[in-house]
Amino acid sequence: MSEGHRIVFITPTWAGDLDHFRVMRSSFEQSLFAQFDHYVVVQDEDLALFEEFRDRNGLILLSTKDVLPEFIDCRRKRARKLAKRLGRHSTRVCGSLKRIFSWPIWPSYTGWHTQQICKLKLASELVCDTAVIIDSDVIITKTAAIEDFLSASGTVCFANWLNRTEIKGKVKNWIDESECLVNVKPDSDYVNVYFDTPFVFNRLLLCEALSLLEKRTGKDWWDVFLNRPPRRWSEFGFYKAFLIKKEPLVNIDWREPSFCRYLYDTKDVKSVVNTVSDMMHDPQIHYVTIHSQANGREYQNPNEYLEPILSIFSRDH
């Protein structure tokens, strides 16, 4: 890392991810990243649940009220109440109505959307050169290195490439919408389908992307995003599309995230714990993501596997 290059870590989170966040933060503190500032943004009404982390070394605990424009946070709170009252199915129906008829507006302000705004706000406004987004469901191993996010040949952006014809569903929507926001015409058969964390933002390039978006639309960049069809846009997709457009003038290190692993099926608790333990001691693996059960189809108490995983850190400390 060059002298004076400043890196910060950013995690947006909420009450539903508290148990995952506790494991992630424990892994962060036992990794080489413990020396870096870690900005954690919690939905304002959930902030009290995260007070246990406030005095952790290097952790800066913020609420959405601290980060978001006031009117956005107010609309976020209203959207959360409506989504809880109406339920998953009706919320999705309202989202579809918003995409077709531009009404109601509240589905555009749910936590999934406002978390993305928080990431972009902090990554573009903090005093840093590089901002690394780490979600609550990521476990950082002791072999993770800051060099994962830096390159002597250019700006790092993690990439998994697939043929455009293979892309469908939400990923296709994110890519199509991102190319529209950046005003770039696809000129390649292959697209970058990496939408996970860790995700790396170069602050200067992100600021340029947001500034150009504002100049082209005549609106604040966050309004541009929140006025787009709900669940169709992606902060990561927007940034990646801008890098592709910018690439003739800027060197981009499209880096395969070969040190990342993912777990989706958590039903067999013993298997999950053993697999994570093995991965944590594999020097080739730097990040393990256990995707949280937030899809509403099937509930499993995440502490069934998170508490045993947390005890691994206590044992290894």
C-alpha positions as CSV (number, residue, x, y, z in Angstrom):
1,M,0.0,0.0,0.0
2,S,1.4,3.4,-1.0
3,E,2.2,5.8,1.8
4,G,-0.8,8.0,2.6
5,H,-3.4,5.9,0.9
6,R,-6.4,5.8,3.2
7,I,-8.8,2.9,3.2
8,V,-12.1,2.7,5.2
9,F,-14.6,-0.1,5.6
10,I,-18.4,0.5,5.5
11,T,-21.2,-1.7,6.7
12,P,-24.9,-0.8,6.4
13,T,-27.0,-3.0,8.7
14,W,-30.2,-3.2,10.7
15,A,-31.9,-5.2,13.4
16,G,-32.6,-8.2,11.2
17,D,-28.8,-8.7,10.6
18,L,-27.7,-8.0,14.2
19,D,-26.6,-11.6,14.9
20,H,-24.8,-11.8,11.5
21,F,-23.1,-8.5,12.2
22,R,-21.9,-9.7,15.6
23,V,-20.0,-12.5,13.9
24,M,-18.7,-10.3,11.1
25,R,-17.4,-7.7,13.5
26,S,-15.7,-10.4,15.6
27,S,-14.0,-11.7,12.5
28,F,-13.0,-8.1,11.5
29,E,-11.4,-7.5,14.9
30,Q,-9.3,-10.6,14.5
31,S,-8.2,-9.9,11.0
32,L,-5.5,-7.5,9.6
33,F,-8.3,-5.0,9.0
34,A,-8.6,-4.2,12.7
35,Q,-6.3,-1.2,12.3
36,F,-8.7,0.5,9.8
37,D,-11.7,2.6,10.5
38,H,-15.0,0.7,10.2
39,Y,-18.1,2.9,9.6
40,V,-21.3,1.1,10.5
41,V,-24.7,2.6,9.5
42,V,-27.7,1.3,11.4
43,Q,-31.3,2.1,10.6
44,D,-32.1,4.9,13.1
45,E,-34.9,3.1,15.1
46,D,-32.5,0.0,15.5
47,L,-29.5,2.0,16.8
48,A,-30.0,1.0,20.5
49,L,-29.6,-2.6,19.5
50,F,-26.1,-1.9,18.3
51,E,-24.8,0.1,21.4
52,E,-22.7,-2.9,22.4
53,F,-20.4,-2.0,19.5
54,R,-20.1,1.7,20.1
55,D,-16.8,1.6,22.0
56,R,-15.1,-0.9,19.8
57,N,-11.7,0.2,18.6
58,G,-11.9,1.9,15.2
59,L,-15.7,1.4,14.8
60,I,-17.7,4.5,14.0
61,L,-21.4,3.8,14.8
62,L,-23.8,6.0,12.8
63,S,-27.6,5.9,12.2
64,T,-29.3,6.5,8.9
65,K,-30.4,9.8,10.4
66,D,-26.8,10.8,10.4
67,V,-26.1,9.8,6.8
68,L,-29.3,10.2,4.7
69,P,-31.0,13.5,3.8
70,E,-33.8,14.0,6.3
71,F,-36.7,13.5,3.9
72,I,-35.3,10.2,2.7
73,D,-34.9,8.8,6.2
74,C,-38.5,9.9,7.0
75,R,-39.8,8.1,3.9
76,R,-37.6,5.1,4.8
77,K,-39.3,4.8,8.2
78,R,-42.7,5.1,6.7
79,A,-41.9,2.4,4.1
80,R,-40.7,0.1,6.8
81,K,-44.0,0.4,8.7
82,L,-46.0,-0.1,5.6
83,A,-44.0,-3.1,4.5
84,K,-44.4,-4.7,7.9
85,R,-48.2,-4.0,8.0
86,L,-48.9,-5.2,4.4
87,G,-46.6,-8.2,4.4
88,R,-44.2,-9.5,1.8
89,H,-46.7,-10.3,-1.0
90,S,-48.5,-7.0,-0.9
91,T,-45.2,-5.1,-0.7
92,R,-44.1,-6.8,-3.9
93,V,-47.4,-5.9,-5.5
94,C,-46.9,-2.3,-4.6
95,G,-43.4,-2.4,-6.0
96,S,-44.8,-3.7,-9.3
97,L,-47.4,-0.9,-9.3
98,K,-44.7,1.6,-8.7
99,R,-42.7,0.3,-11.7
100,I,-45.8,0.4,-14.0
101,F,-47.7,3.4,-12.8
102,S,-45.0,5.3,-10.8
103,W,-47.3,5.0,-7.7
104,P,-47.2,4.4,-4.8
105,I,-43.8,6.0,-4.1
106,W,-43.0,4.3,-0.8
107,P,-41.7,0.9,-2.2
108,S,-38.7,2.9,-3.5
109,Y,-37.7,3.9,0.1
110,T,-37.5,0.5,1.8
111,G,-34.3,-0.5,3.6
112,W,-32.8,-2.4,0.7
113,H,-32.8,0.9,-1.4
114,T,-31.8,3.3,1.3
115,Q,-28.9,1.0,2.4
116,Q,-27.5,1.5,-1.1
117,I,-27.8,5.3,-0.8
118,C,-25.9,5.1,2.5
119,K,-23.1,3.2,0.9
120,L,-22.8,5.7,-1.9
121,K,-23.1,8.7,0.4
122,L,-20.3,7.5,2.8
123,A,-18.0,6.1,0.1
124,S,-18.1,9.4,-1.8
125,E,-18.0,11.8,1.3
126,L,-15.6,10.2,3.7
127,V,-11.9,11.3,3.8
128,C,-10.5,8.3,2.0
129,D,-9.0,7.0,-1.2
130,T,-10.7,3.6,-1.2
131,A,-13.9,2.5,0.5
132,V,-14.6,-1.2,1.0
133,I,-18.1,-2.3,1.5
134,I,-18.5,-5.4,3.8
135,D,-22.0,-6.7,4.4
136,S,-23.1,-8.1,7.8
137,D,-23.2,-11.7,6.4
138,V,-19.5,-11.8,5.6
139,I,-16.9,-13.5,7.7
140,I,-13.3,-12.3,7.3
141,T,-10.5,-14.8,7.8
142,K,-7.1,-14.1,9.2
143,T,-5.4,-14.4,5.8
144,A,-7.5,-11.5,4.3
145,A,-5.1,-8.8,3.3
146,I,-5.5,-5.1,2.4
147,E,-3.8,-6.0,-0.9
148,D,-7.0,-7.7,-1.9
149,F,-8.3,-4.2,-2.6
150,L,-5.3,-2.5,-4.1
151,S,-3.3,-2.9,-7.3
152,A,-0.2,-1.3,-8.7
153,S,-1.8,-1.5,-12.2
154,G,-5.0,0.4,-11.5
155,T,-8.3,0.6,-9.7
156,V,-9.5,-2.8,-8.3
157,C,-12.9,-4.0,-9.2
158,F,-13.9,-7.6,-8.5
159,A,-15.4,-9.3,-11.5
160,N,-17.1,-12.5,-12.6
161,W,-17.8,-12.4,-16.3
162,L,-20.7,-14.1,-18.1
163,N,-22.1,-13.9,-21.6
164,R,-24.9,-11.4,-21.8
165,T,-27.2,-13.9,-23.2
166,E,-26.9,-16.0,-20.0
167,I,-28.0,-13.2,-17.7
168,K,-31.6,-13.1,-16.6
169,G,-33.8,-12.1,-13.6
170,K,-32.7,-9.5,-11.1
171,V,-29.1,-9.4,-12.3
172,K,-30.2,-8.6,-15.9
173,N,-32.4,-5.8,-14.5
174,W,-29.5,-4.4,-12.5
175,I,-27.2,-4.4,-15.4
176,D,-29.7,-2.9,-17.9
177,E,-30.7,-0.2,-15.4
178,S,-27.0,0.6,-14.6
179,E,-26.1,1.0,-18.3
180,C,-29.1,3.3,-18.6
181,L,-28.1,5.4,-15.6
182,V,-24.5,5.8,-16.9
183,N,-25.8,6.4,-20.5
184,V,-23.5,3.7,-22.0
185,K,-24.4,1.5,-24.9
186,P,-23.3,-2.2,-24.4
187,D,-20.4,-3.0,-26.7
188,S,-19.4,-6.3,-25.2
189,D,-20.9,-9.8,-25.2
190,Y,-19.7,-10.2,-21.6
191,V,-20.9,-8.6,-18.4
192,N,-19.6,-8.4,-14.9
193,V,-22.1,-10.2,-12.6
194,Y,-20.3,-9.7,-9.3
195,F,-22.7,-8.0,-6.9
196,D,-21.4,-9.3,-3.6
197,T,-19.2,-7.9,-0.9
198,P,-16.5,-7.1,-0.3
199,F,-16.9,-4.4,-3.0
200,V,-14.3,-1.8,-3.7
201,F,-15.1,1.9,-4.4
202,N,-12.4,4.3,-5.6
203,R,-13.7,7.5,-4.0
204,L,-12.6,9.9,-6.8
205,L,-14.1,7.8,-9.5
206,L,-17.3,7.3,-7.6
207,C,-17.5,11.1,-7.0
208,E,-17.0,11.7,-10.7
209,A,-19.7,9.1,-11.6
210,L,-22.2,10.7,-9.2
211,S,-21.4,14.3,-10.4
212,L,-21.9,13.3,-14.1
213,L,-25.2,11.7,-13.2
214,E,-26.3,15.0,-11.5
215,K,-25.2,17.1,-14.5
216,R,-27.0,14.9,-17.0
217,T,-30.3,14.8,-15.0
218,G,-30.3,18.1,-13.2
219,K,-31.2,16.3,-10.0
220,D,-29.4,15.2,-6.8
221,W,-28.0,11.8,-7.5
222,W,-29.9,10.1,-4.7
223,D,-33.2,11.4,-6.2
224,V,-32.2,10.0,-9.5
225,F,-31.8,6.5,-8.0
226,L,-34.8,6.6,-5.8
227,N,-37.0,7.8,-8.7
228,R,-36.0,4.7,-10.7
229,P,-38.2,1.6,-10.7
230,P,-37.8,-0.2,-7.3
231,R,-35.4,-3.1,-7.0
232,R,-34.3,-2.5,-10.6
233,W,-31.2,-0.5,-9.8
234,S,-27.9,-1.3,-8.1
235,E,-25.3,0.9,-6.6
236,F,-22.6,-1.6,-7.5
237,G,-24.0,-2.0,-11.0
238,F,-23.9,1.7,-11.6
239,Y,-20.3,2.1,-10.5
240,K,-19.2,-0.9,-12.6
241,A,-21.0,0.5,-15.6
242,F,-19.2,3.8,-15.1
243,L,-15.8,2.1,-14.8
244,I,-16.5,0.3,-18.1
245,K,-17.3,3.6,-19.7
246,K,-14.3,5.3,-18.2
247,E,-11.9,2.4,-18.9
248,P,-10.2,3.9,-22.0
249,L,-8.9,6.7,-19.7
250,V,-8.4,4.8,-16.5
251,N,-6.7,1.5,-15.8
252,I,-9.0,-1.0,-14.1
253,D,-7.8,-4.2,-12.5
254,W,-10.8,-6.5,-13.1
255,R,-9.9,-9.0,-10.4
256,E,-11.5,-12.4,-10.0
257,P,-12.6,-12.8,-6.3
258,S,-11.1,-16.2,-6.1
259,F,-10.6,-15.9,-2.3
260,C,-14.4,-15.6,-1.7
261,R,-16.7,-18.5,-0.8
262,Y,-20.5,-18.6,-0.3
263,L,-22.9,-20.7,1.7
264,Y,-26.6,-20.7,0.8
265,D,-28.0,-23.8,2.4
266,T,-27.9,-23.5,6.2
267,K,-30.3,-26.3,7.2
268,D,-27.6,-28.7,8.4
269,V,-26.2,-26.7,11.2
270,K,-23.3,-29.0,12.0
271,S,-22.2,-29.1,8.4
272,V,-22.4,-25.3,8.2
273,V,-20.2,-24.8,11.3
274,N,-17.7,-27.4,10.2
275,T,-17.5,-26.0,6.7
276,V,-17.0,-22.4,8.0
277,S,-14.3,-23.6,10.4
278,D,-12.4,-25.4,7.6
279,M,-12.7,-22.3,5.4
280,M,-11.5,-20.0,8.1
281,H,-8.3,-22.0,8.4
282,D,-7.7,-22.3,4.6
283,P,-5.1,-19.7,3.7
284,Q,-6.6,-19.4,0.2
285,I,-9.9,-18.2,1.5
286,H,-10.3,-14.6,2.7
287,Y,-14.0,-14.1,2.9
288,V,-16.9,-16.4,3.6
289,T,-20.5,-15.2,3.0
290,I,-23.4,-17.0,4.8
291,H,-26.4,-15.5,3.0
292,S,-29.0,-14.6,5.7
293,Q,-32.4,-16.0,5.5
294,A,-34.2,-12.8,4.5
295,N,-36.3,-14.2,1.7
296,G,-39.3,-14.9,3.9
297,R,-39.9,-18.3,2.5
298,E,-38.5,-20.3,5.3
299,Y,-37.4,-19.2,8.8
300,Q,-34.4,-20.6,10.5
301,N,-32.9,-19.0,13.6
302,P,-29.5,-18.0,12.4
303,N,-28.0,-18.3,15.9
304,E,-28.2,-22.1,15.5
305,Y,-25.1,-21.8,13.4
306,L,-23.9,-18.3,14.2
307,E,-23.3,-18.9,18.0
308,P,-21.1,-22.0,17.3
309,I,-19.2,-20.0,14.7
310,L,-18.7,-17.1,17.1
311,S,-17.3,-19.5,19.7
312,I,-14.6,-20.4,17.1
313,F,-13.3,-16.8,17.3
314,S,-13.3,-17.0,21.1
315,R,-11.4,-20.2,21.0
316,D,-8.8,-19.0,18.4
317,H,-8.3,-15.6,20.0
